[in-house]
Amino acid sequence: MKRLVLLAVLACSPWLWAADTLPATPSAATADAARGRKLLLARQDTGCILCHQLPGFKEGGEMGPSLVGVGERLSSEQIRQRIADPRVLNPQTFMPAYFSTTGLHNVAKALQGKTVLTEQGLEDIIAYLLKNPV
């Protein structure tokens, strides 16, 4: 009985039906894991290491899920969606939408219409996470 209730609740949850993937951008063809590593560590640019444990590093935050082994758990398309706009999967997330400009509030005038990551930066981070599982 408890399983039926849980399945019914999950089936009605909007996040269950949200798009789980985002296709590769043209920059995926030139993605570079070394550049991705630098971006993951860039506290001022991305802040990833402030919230996540990252593959290959002892330091890292614990606020977000560990990214160690993420390339073994998720496809590149799933990772891309979670970085580009995690609100699609979880509207209550506190993780920034790194490759989206829609639905943002109180954005400085100079930054309006600009994404945190470039298309190339997004693909570089994905390349690093896929190449460095631990």
PyMOL commands that set and color helices and strands:
alter all, ss='L'
color gray80, all
select helices_A, chain A and resi 2-12+14-17+26-30+33-41+48-51+70-73+76-84+86-88+109-111+119-131
alter helices_A, ss='H'
color red, helices_A
deselect
rebuild
show_as cartoon
